[in-house]
Amino acid sequence: MTNSVLDSTVFGEMRELMGDALGEFITTYLDNTPLLINKIESGLTAKDAKTVYHSAHQLKGGSGSIGANRLAAISLEIEKIGRAESVEGVAPLLSQLKAEYTRVETELKLLL
């Protein structure tokens, strides 16, 4: 496991906590994350800061719990912008978010 993609300590703790249910947790994360990214993108297009905020907040939590710290950090930056009732500056972060999710997705699929 590459530390730059998934934090091995956090992921190890999740593995210990979840046990046999870890695969289901990963699958749920992989199913939900693209939906949240799409909501952020839709919120950006509609200039709907509330949708951007809520979707980024959910993505931050899920990503942090699975050890995808960089993805969680980018989500936090987007969340902060949305919380400030803005979408200004979300577009470049969204590009980074999508690229990082691709890396996380690849890594997690190897673990299933």
PAZA-690243 format. One record per residue: residue number from 1; residue in three letters; x, y, z of N, C-alpha, C in turn. Coordinates in steps of 0.1 Angstrom, whole numbers, plus 5000, padded with zeros to 4 digits. Example, Ala and Ser with C-alpha at 12.3 -4.5 7.8 and 13.67 -1.06 7.14 Angstrom:
<sites>
pos: 1 code: ala n.c1: 5132 n.c2: 4943 n.c3: 5078 ca.c1: 5123 ca.c2: 4955 ca.c3: 5078 c.c1: 5132 c.c2: 4967 c.c3: 5078
pos: 2 code: ser n.c1: 5128 n.c2: 4978 n.c3: 5071 ca.c1: 5137 ca.c2: 4989 ca.c3: 5071 c.c1: 5129 c.c2: 5000 c.c3: 5079
</sites>
This chain:
<sites>
pos: 1 code: met n.c1: 5008 n.c2: 4988 n.c3: 5000 ca.c1: 5000 ca.c2: 5000 ca.c3: 5000 c.c1: 5009 c.c2: 5012 c.c3: 5000
pos: 2 code: thr n.c1: 5007 n.c2: 5021 n.c3: 4991 ca.c1: 5015 ca.c2: 5033 ca.c3: 4989 c.c1: 5009 c.c2: 5044 c.c3: 4999
pos: 3 code: asn n.c1: 5018 n.c2: 5049 n.c3: 5007 ca.c1: 5014 ca.c2: 5058 ca.c3: 5018 c.c1: 5008 c.c2: 5071 c.c3: 5011
pos: 4 code: ser n.c1: 5013 n.c2: 5075 n.c3: 4999 ca.c1: 5007 ca.c2: 5087 ca.c3: 4994 c.c1: 4993 c.c2: 5086 c.c3: 4989
pos: 5 code: val n.c1: 4988 n.c2: 5073 n.c3: 4987 ca.c1: 4974 ca.c2: 5071 ca.c3: 4983 c.c1: 4966 c.c2: 5068 c.c3: 4995
pos: 6 code: leu n.c1: 4969 n.c2: 5058 n.c3: 5003 ca.c1: 4962 ca.c2: 5054 ca.c3: 5015 c.c1: 4971 c.c2: 5053 c.c3: 5027
pos: 7 code: asp n.c1: 4967 n.c2: 5059 n.c3: 5037 ca.c1: 4975 ca.c2: 5059 ca.c3: 5050 c.c1: 4974 c.c2: 5045 c.c3: 5055
pos: 8 code: ser n.c1: 4985 n.c2: 5038 n.c3: 5056 ca.c1: 4985 ca.c2: 5024 ca.c3: 5060 c.c1: 4981 c.c2: 5022 c.c3: 5074
pos: 9 code: thr n.c1: 4984 n.c2: 5032 n.c3: 5083 ca.c1: 4979 ca.c2: 5031 ca.c3: 5097 c.c1: 4964 c.c2: 5032 c.c3: 5098
pos: 10 code: val n.c1: 4959 n.c2: 5042 n.c3: 5092 ca.c1: 4944 ca.c2: 5044 ca.c3: 5092 c.c1: 4937 c.c2: 5032 c.c3: 5086
pos: 11 code: phe n.c1: 4942 n.c2: 5028 n.c3: 5074 ca.c1: 4936 ca.c2: 5017 ca.c3: 5067 c.c1: 4937 c.c2: 5004 c.c3: 5076
pos: 12 code: gly n.c1: 4948 n.c2: 5002 n.c3: 5082 ca.c1: 4950 ca.c2: 4991 ca.c3: 5091 c.c1: 4940 c.c2: 4991 c.c3: 5103
pos: 13 code: glu n.c1: 4938 n.c2: 5002 n.c3: 5108 ca.c1: 4928 ca.c2: 5004 ca.c3: 5119 c.c1: 4914 c.c2: 5001 c.c3: 5114
pos: 14 code: met n.c1: 4911 n.c2: 5005 n.c3: 5102 ca.c1: 4898 ca.c2: 5002 ca.c3: 5097 c.c1: 4896 c.c2: 4988 c.c3: 5094
pos: 15 code: arg n.c1: 4907 n.c2: 4981 n.c3: 5089 ca.c1: 4907 ca.c2: 4967 ca.c3: 5086 c.c1: 4904 c.c2: 4959 c.c3: 5099
pos: 16 code: glu n.c1: 4911 n.c2: 4964 n.c3: 5110 ca.c1: 4909 ca.c2: 4957 ca.c3: 5123 c.c1: 4895 c.c2: 4959 c.c3: 5128
pos: 17 code: leu n.c1: 4890 n.c2: 4971 n.c3: 5127 ca.c1: 4877 ca.c2: 4974 ca.c3: 5132 c.c1: 4866 c.c2: 4967 c.c3: 5124
pos: 18 code: met n.c1: 4867 n.c2: 4967 n.c3: 5111 ca.c1: 4857 ca.c2: 4962 ca.c3: 5102 c.c1: 4857 c.c2: 4947 c.c3: 5101
pos: 19 code: gly n.c1: 4869 n.c2: 4941 n.c3: 5102 ca.c1: 4870 ca.c2: 4926 ca.c3: 5100 c.c1: 4865 c.c2: 4922 c.c3: 5086
pos: 20 code: asp n.c1: 4856 n.c2: 4912 n.c3: 5086 ca.c1: 4851 ca.c2: 4906 ca.c3: 5074 c.c1: 4842 c.c2: 4916 c.c3: 5066
pos: 21 code: ala n.c1: 4838 n.c2: 4926 n.c3: 5072 ca.c1: 4829 ca.c2: 4936 ca.c3: 5066 c.c1: 4837 c.c2: 4947 c.c3: 5058
pos: 22 code: leu n.c1: 4850 n.c2: 4946 n.c3: 5058 ca.c1: 4858 ca.c2: 4956 ca.c3: 5052 c.c1: 4856 c.c2: 4957 c.c3: 5037
pos: 23 code: gly n.c1: 4854 n.c2: 4945 n.c3: 5030 ca.c1: 4852 ca.c2: 4945 ca.c3: 5016 c.c1: 4839 c.c2: 4952 c.c3: 5012
pos: 24 code: glu n.c1: 4829 n.c2: 4950 n.c3: 5021 ca.c1: 4816 ca.c2: 4957 ca.c3: 5018 c.c1: 4817 c.c2: 4972 c.c3: 5020
pos: 25 code: phe n.c1: 4825 n.c2: 4976 n.c3: 5030 ca.c1: 4827 ca.c2: 4990 ca.c3: 5033 c.c1: 4835 c.c2: 4997 c.c3: 5021
pos: 26 code: ile n.c1: 4845 n.c2: 4990 n.c3: 5016 ca.c1: 4852 ca.c2: 4995 ca.c3: 5004 c.c1: 4843 c.c2: 4996 c.c3: 4992
pos: 27 code: thr n.c1: 4835 n.c2: 4986 n.c3: 4990 ca.c1: 4825 ca.c2: 4986 ca.c3: 4979 c.c1: 4816 c.c2: 4998 c.c3: 4980
pos: 28 code: thr n.c1: 4810 n.c2: 5000 n.c3: 4992 ca.c1: 4801 ca.c2: 5011 ca.c3: 4994 c.c1: 4808 c.c2: 5024 c.c3: 4992
pos: 29 code: tyr n.c1: 4820 n.c2: 5026 n.c3: 4996 ca.c1: 4828 ca.c2: 5038 ca.c3: 4994 c.c1: 4830 c.c2: 5040 c.c3: 4979
pos: 30 code: leu n.c1: 4834 n.c2: 5029 n.c3: 4972 ca.c1: 4836 ca.c2: 5031 ca.c3: 4958 c.c1: 4823 c.c2: 5034 c.c3: 4950
pos: 31 code: asp n.c1: 4812 n.c2: 5029 n.c3: 4955 ca.c1: 4799 ca.c2: 5032 ca.c3: 4949 c.c1: 4795 c.c2: 5047 c.c3: 4952
pos: 32 code: asn n.c1: 4797 n.c2: 5051 n.c3: 4964 ca.c1: 4792 ca.c2: 5064 ca.c3: 4968 c.c1: 4801 c.c2: 5076 c.c3: 4964
pos: 33 code: thr n.c1: 4814 n.c2: 5074 n.c3: 4963 ca.c1: 4823 ca.c2: 5085 ca.c3: 4960 c.c1: 4820 c.c2: 5092 c.c3: 4947
pos: 34 code: pro n.c1: 4819 n.c2: 5084 n.c3: 4936 ca.c1: 4816 ca.c2: 5091 ca.c3: 4923 c.c1: 4803 c.c2: 5099 c.c3: 4924
pos: 35 code: leu n.c1: 4793 n.c2: 5094 n.c3: 4931 ca.c1: 4780 ca.c2: 5102 ca.c3: 4933 c.c1: 4783 c.c2: 5115 c.c3: 4940
pos: 36 code: leu n.c1: 4791 n.c2: 5115 n.c3: 4950 ca.c1: 4794 ca.c2: 5127 ca.c3: 4957 c.c1: 4802 c.c2: 5137 c.c3: 4948
pos: 37 code: ile n.c1: 4812 n.c2: 5131 n.c3: 4941 ca.c1: 4819 ca.c2: 5140 ca.c3: 4932 c.c1: 4810 c.c2: 5146 c.c3: 4921
pos: 38 code: asn n.c1: 4801 n.c2: 5138 n.c3: 4916 ca.c1: 4791 ca.c2: 5144 ca.c3: 4906 c.c1: 4782 c.c2: 5155 c.c3: 4913
pos: 39 code: lys n.c1: 4779 n.c2: 5153 n.c3: 4926 ca.c1: 4771 ca.c2: 5163 ca.c3: 4932 c.c1: 4779 c.c2: 5176 c.c3: 4934
pos: 40 code: ile n.c1: 4792 n.c2: 5175 n.c3: 4937 ca.c1: 4800 ca.c2: 5187 ca.c3: 4938 c.c1: 4801 c.c2: 5194 c.c3: 4925
pos: 41 code: glu n.c1: 4803 n.c2: 5186 n.c3: 4914 ca.c1: 4803 ca.c2: 5191 ca.c3: 4901 c.c1: 4790 c.c2: 5198 c.c3: 4897
pos: 42 code: ser n.c1: 4779 n.c2: 5192 n.c3: 4900 ca.c1: 4766 ca.c2: 5198 ca.c3: 4897 c.c1: 4764 c.c2: 5211 c.c3: 4905
pos: 43 code: gly n.c1: 4768 n.c2: 5210 n.c3: 4918 ca.c1: 4767 ca.c2: 5222 ca.c3: 4926 c.c1: 4775 c.c2: 5234 c.c3: 4921
pos: 44 code: leu n.c1: 4787 n.c2: 5230 n.c3: 4916 ca.c1: 4796 ca.c2: 5240 ca.c3: 4910 c.c1: 4789 c.c2: 5247 c.c3: 4898
pos: 45 code: thr n.c1: 4784 n.c2: 5238 n.c3: 4889 ca.c1: 4777 ca.c2: 5243 ca.c3: 4877 c.c1: 4765 c.c2: 5252 c.c3: 4880
pos: 46 code: ala n.c1: 4758 n.c2: 5248 n.c3: 4890 ca.c1: 4746 ca.c2: 5255 ca.c3: 4894 c.c1: 4749 c.c2: 5267 c.c3: 4904
pos: 47 code: lys n.c1: 4762 n.c2: 5268 n.c3: 4907 ca.c1: 4766 ca.c2: 5278 ca.c3: 4917 c.c1: 4758 c.c2: 5276 c.c3: 4930
pos: 48 code: asp n.c1: 4756 n.c2: 5264 n.c3: 4934 ca.c1: 4749 ca.c2: 5260 ca.c3: 4946 c.c1: 4759 c.c2: 5256 c.c3: 4957
pos: 49 code: ala n.c1: 4763 n.c2: 5266 n.c3: 4965 ca.c1: 4774 ca.c2: 5264 ca.c3: 4975 c.c1: 4770 c.c2: 5254 c.c3: 4985
pos: 50 code: lys n.c1: 4757 n.c2: 5253 n.c3: 4988 ca.c1: 4752 ca.c2: 5244 ca.c3: 4999 c.c1: 4754 c.c2: 5229 c.c3: 4994
pos: 51 code: thr n.c1: 4751 n.c2: 5226 n.c3: 4982 ca.c1: 4753 ca.c2: 5213 ca.c3: 4977 c.c1: 4768 c.c2: 5210 c.c3: 4977
pos: 52 code: val n.c1: 4776 n.c2: 5219 n.c3: 4972 ca.c1: 4791 ca.c2: 5217 ca.c3: 4972 c.c1: 4796 c.c2: 5214 c.c3: 4986
pos: 53 code: tyr n.c1: 4791 n.c2: 5222 n.c3: 4996 ca.c1: 4795 ca.c2: 5220 ca.c3: 5010 c.c1: 4792 c.c2: 5207 c.c3: 5015
pos: 54 code: his n.c1: 4779 n.c2: 5203 n.c3: 5014 ca.c1: 4774 ca.c2: 5190 ca.c3: 5020 c.c1: 4781 c.c2: 5178 c.c3: 5013
pos: 55 code: ser n.c1: 4782 n.c2: 5179 n.c3: 5000 ca.c1: 4788 ca.c2: 5167 ca.c3: 4993 c.c1: 4803 c.c2: 5166 c.c3: 4997
pos: 56 code: ala n.c1: 4810 n.c2: 5177 n.c3: 4997 ca.c1: 4824 ca.c2: 5177 ca.c3: 5001 c.c1: 4826 c.c2: 5172 c.c3: 5015
pos: 57 code: his n.c1: 4817 n.c2: 5176 n.c3: 5024 ca.c1: 4818 ca.c2: 5172 ca.c3: 5038 c.c1: 4816 c.c2: 5157 c.c3: 5039
pos: 58 code: gln n.c1: 4806 n.c2: 5151 n.c3: 5032 ca.c1: 4805 ca.c2: 5137 ca.c3: 5032 c.c1: 4817 c.c2: 5130 c.c3: 5027
pos: 59 code: leu n.c1: 4822 n.c2: 5135 n.c3: 5016 ca.c1: 4834 ca.c2: 5129 ca.c3: 5009 c.c1: 4846 c.c2: 5129 c.c3: 5018
pos: 60 code: lys n.c1: 4847 n.c2: 5140 n.c3: 5025 ca.c1: 4859 ca.c2: 5142 ca.c3: 5034 c.c1: 4858 c.c2: 5131 c.c3: 5045
pos: 61 code: gly n.c1: 4846 n.c2: 5129 n.c3: 5051 ca.c1: 4845 ca.c2: 5120 ca.c3: 5062 c.c1: 4848 c.c2: 5105 c.c3: 5057
pos: 62 code: gly n.c1: 4842 n.c2: 5101 n.c3: 5046 ca.c1: 4844 ca.c2: 5088 ca.c3: 5041 c.c1: 4858 c.c2: 5085 c.c3: 5037
pos: 63 code: ser n.c1: 4864 n.c2: 5095 n.c3: 5031 ca.c1: 4878 ca.c2: 5094 ca.c3: 5026 c.c1: 4888 c.c2: 5093 c.c3: 5038
pos: 64 code: gly n.c1: 4885 n.c2: 5101 n.c3: 5048 ca.c1: 4894 ca.c2: 5101 ca.c3: 5060 c.c1: 4893 c.c2: 5088 c.c3: 5067
pos: 65 code: ser n.c1: 4881 n.c2: 5082 n.c3: 5068 ca.c1: 4879 ca.c2: 5070 ca.c3: 5075 c.c1: 4886 c.c2: 5058 c.c3: 5069
pos: 66 code: ile n.c1: 4888 n.c2: 5059 n.c3: 5056 ca.c1: 4894 ca.c2: 5048 ca.c3: 5048 c.c1: 4909 c.c2: 5050 c.c3: 5047
pos: 67 code: gly n.c1: 4914 n.c2: 5062 n.c3: 5051 ca.c1: 4928 ca.c2: 5065 ca.c3: 5050 c.c1: 4932 c.c2: 5072 c.c3: 5037
pos: 68 code: ala n.c1: 4923 n.c2: 5077 n.c3: 5029 ca.c1: 4926 ca.c2: 5085 ca.c3: 5017 c.c1: 4928 c.c2: 5099 c.c3: 5021
pos: 69 code: asn n.c1: 4939 n.c2: 5102 n.c3: 5028 ca.c1: 4941 ca.c2: 5115 ca.c3: 5034 c.c1: 4942 c.c2: 5126 c.c3: 5025
pos: 70 code: arg n.c1: 4948 n.c2: 5124 n.c3: 5013 ca.c1: 4949 ca.c2: 5135 ca.c3: 5003 c.c1: 4935 c.c2: 5138 c.c3: 4998
pos: 71 code: leu n.c1: 4928 n.c2: 5128 n.c3: 4995 ca.c1: 4914 ca.c2: 5130 ca.c3: 4990 c.c1: 4906 c.c2: 5138 c.c3: 5001
pos: 72 code: ala n.c1: 4907 n.c2: 5134 n.c3: 5013 ca.c1: 4900 ca.c2: 5141 ca.c3: 5024 c.c1: 4905 c.c2: 5155 c.c3: 5025
pos: 73 code: ala n.c1: 4917 n.c2: 5158 n.c3: 5023 ca.c1: 4922 ca.c2: 5172 ca.c3: 5024 c.c1: 4917 c.c2: 5180 c.c3: 5013
pos: 74 code: ile n.c1: 4916 n.c2: 5175 n.c3: 5001 ca.c1: 4911 ca.c2: 5183 ca.c3: 4990 c.c1: 4896 c.c2: 5185 c.c3: 4992
pos: 75 code: ser n.c1: 4889 n.c2: 5175 n.c3: 4997 ca.c1: 4875 ca.c2: 5176 ca.c3: 5000 c.c1: 4873 c.c2: 5187 c.c3: 5011
pos: 76 code: leu n.c1: 4882 n.c2: 5188 n.c3: 5021 ca.c1: 4881 ca.c2: 5198 ca.c3: 5031 c.c1: 4882 c.c2: 5212 c.c3: 5025
pos: 77 code: glu n.c1: 4891 n.c2: 5214 n.c3: 5016 ca.c1: 4893 ca.c2: 5227 ca.c3: 5009 c.c1: 4880 c.c2: 5231 c.c3: 5002
pos: 78 code: ile n.c1: 4874 n.c2: 5221 n.c3: 4995 ca.c1: 4862 ca.c2: 5224 ca.c3: 4988 c.c1: 4850 c.c2: 5227 c.c3: 4998
pos: 79 code: glu n.c1: 4850 n.c2: 5219 n.c3: 5009 ca.c1: 4840 ca.c2: 5221 ca.c3: 5019 c.c1: 4841 c.c2: 5235 c.c3: 5025
pos: 80 code: lys n.c1: 4853 n.c2: 5240 n.c3: 5027 ca.c1: 4855 ca.c2: 5253 ca.c3: 5033 c.c1: 4849 c.c2: 5264 c.c3: 5024
pos: 81 code: ile n.c1: 4851 n.c2: 5262 n.c3: 5011 ca.c1: 4846 ca.c2: 5272 ca.c3: 5001 c.c1: 4831 c.c2: 5272 c.c3: 5001
pos: 82 code: gly n.c1: 4825 n.c2: 5260 n.c3: 5001 ca.c1: 4811 ca.c2: 5259 ca.c3: 5001 c.c1: 4805 c.c2: 5264 c.c3: 5014
pos: 83 code: arg n.c1: 4811 n.c2: 5262 n.c3: 5025 ca.c1: 4807 ca.c2: 5267 ca.c3: 5038 c.c1: 4806 c.c2: 5282 c.c3: 5038
pos: 84 code: ala n.c1: 4816 n.c2: 5288 n.c3: 5031 ca.c1: 4816 ca.c2: 5303 ca.c3: 5030 c.c1: 4806 c.c2: 5308 c.c3: 5019
pos: 85 code: glu n.c1: 4797 n.c2: 5299 n.c3: 5015 ca.c1: 4787 ca.c2: 5303 ca.c3: 5006 c.c1: 4792 c.c2: 5308 c.c3: 4992
pos: 86 code: ser n.c1: 4802 n.c2: 5301 n.c3: 4988 ca.c1: 4809 ca.c2: 5304 ca.c3: 4975 c.c1: 4812 c.c2: 5291 c.c3: 4967
pos: 87 code: val n.c1: 4814 n.c2: 5292 n.c3: 4955 ca.c1: 4819 ca.c2: 5281 ca.c3: 4947 c.c1: 4832 c.c2: 5286 c.c3: 4939
pos: 88 code: glu n.c1: 4836 n.c2: 5298 n.c3: 4942 ca.c1: 4848 ca.c2: 5304 ca.c3: 4936 c.c1: 4861 c.c2: 5296 c.c3: 4940
pos: 89 code: gly n.c1: 4868 n.c2: 5291 n.c3: 4930 ca.c1: 4880 ca.c2: 5283 ca.c3: 4933 c.c1: 4878 c.c2: 5268 c.c3: 4934
pos: 90 code: val n.c1: 4865 n.c2: 5264 n.c3: 4933 ca.c1: 4862 ca.c2: 5249 ca.c3: 4934 c.c1: 4867 c.c2: 5242 c.c3: 4922
pos: 91 code: ala n.c1: 4866 n.c2: 5248 n.c3: 4910 ca.c1: 4869 ca.c2: 5241 ca.c3: 4897 c.c1: 4883 c.c2: 5234 c.c3: 4897
pos: 92 code: pro n.c1: 4894 n.c2: 5242 n.c3: 4900 ca.c1: 4907 ca.c2: 5235 ca.c3: 4900 c.c1: 4908 c.c2: 5224 c.c3: 4911
pos: 93 code: leu n.c1: 4902 n.c2: 5226 n.c3: 4922 ca.c1: 4902 ca.c2: 5216 ca.c3: 4933 c.c1: 4894 c.c2: 5204 c.c3: 4929
pos: 94 code: leu n.c1: 4883 n.c2: 5206 n.c3: 4921 ca.c1: 4876 ca.c2: 5194 ca.c3: 4916 c.c1: 4884 c.c2: 5186 c.c3: 4907
pos: 95 code: ser n.c1: 4892 n.c2: 5192 n.c3: 4899 ca.c1: 4901 ca.c2: 5185 ca.c3: 4890 c.c1: 4911 c.c2: 5176 c.c3: 4898
pos: 96 code: gln n.c1: 4916 n.c2: 5182 n.c3: 4908 ca.c1: 4926 ca.c2: 5175 ca.c3: 4917 c.c1: 4918 c.c2: 5164 c.c3: 4924
pos: 97 code: leu n.c1: 4906 n.c2: 5166 n.c3: 4928 ca.c1: 4898 ca.c2: 5156 ca.c3: 4935 c.c1: 4896 c.c2: 5144 c.c3: 4927
pos: 98 code: lys n.c1: 4892 n.c2: 5147 n.c3: 4914 ca.c1: 4889 ca.c2: 5136 ca.c3: 4905 c.c1: 4902 c.c2: 5127 c.c3: 4902
pos: 99 code: ala n.c1: 4913 n.c2: 5134 n.c3: 4900 ca.c1: 4926 ca.c2: 5127 ca.c3: 4898 c.c1: 4930 c.c2: 5119 c.c3: 4910
pos: 100 code: glu n.c1: 4928 n.c2: 5124 n.c3: 4922 ca.c1: 4932 ca.c2: 5117 ca.c3: 4934 c.c1: 4922 c.c2: 5105 c.c3: 4936
pos: 101 code: tyr n.c1: 4909 n.c2: 5107 n.c3: 4933 ca.c1: 4900 ca.c2: 5096 ca.c3: 4935 c.c1: 4904 c.c2: 5084 c.c3: 4926
pos: 102 code: thr n.c1: 4908 n.c2: 5087 n.c3: 4914 ca.c1: 4912 ca.c2: 5077 ca.c3: 4905 c.c1: 4924 c.c2: 5069 c.c3: 4911
pos: 103 code: arg n.c1: 4933 n.c2: 5075 n.c3: 4917 ca.c1: 4944 ca.c2: 5068 ca.c3: 4924 c.c1: 4939 c.c2: 5060 c.c3: 4936
pos: 104 code: val n.c1: 4930 n.c2: 5065 n.c3: 4944 ca.c1: 4924 ca.c2: 5058 ca.c3: 4955 c.c1: 4916 c.c2: 5046 c.c3: 4951
pos: 105 code: glu n.c1: 4908 n.c2: 5048 n.c3: 4940 ca.c1: 4900 ca.c2: 5038 ca.c3: 4935 c.c1: 4908 c.c2: 5026 c.c3: 4930
pos: 106 code: thr n.c1: 4919 n.c2: 5029 n.c3: 4923 ca.c1: 4928 ca.c2: 5018 ca.c3: 4918 c.c1: 4934 c.c2: 5011 c.c3: 4930
pos: 107 code: glu n.c1: 4938 n.c2: 5018 n.c3: 4940 ca.c1: 4944 ca.c2: 5011 ca.c3: 4952 c.c1: 4934 c.c2: 5003 c.c3: 4959
pos: 108 code: leu n.c1: 4922 n.c2: 5008 n.c3: 4961 ca.c1: 4912 ca.c2: 5000 ca.c3: 4969 c.c1: 4907 c.c2: 4988 c.c3: 4961
pos: 109 code: lys n.c1: 4906 n.c2: 4989 n.c3: 4948 ca.c1: 4902 ca.c2: 4977 ca.c3: 4940 c.c1: 4912 c.c2: 4966 c.c3: 4941
pos: 110 code: leu n.c1: 4925 n.c2: 4970 n.c3: 4943 ca.c1: 4935 ca.c2: 4959 ca.c3: 4945 c.c1: 4933 c.c2: 4952 c.c3: 4958
pos: 111 code: leu n.c1: 4927 n.c2: 4959 n.c3: 4967 ca.c1: 4925 ca.c2: 4953 ca.c3: 4981 c.c1: 4913 c.c2: 4945 c.c3: 4982
pos: 112 code: leu n.c1: 4904 n.c2: 4945 n.c3: 4973 ca.c1: 4891 ca.c2: 4938 ca.c3: 4973 c.c1: 4894 c.c2: 4923 c.c3: 4971
</sites>
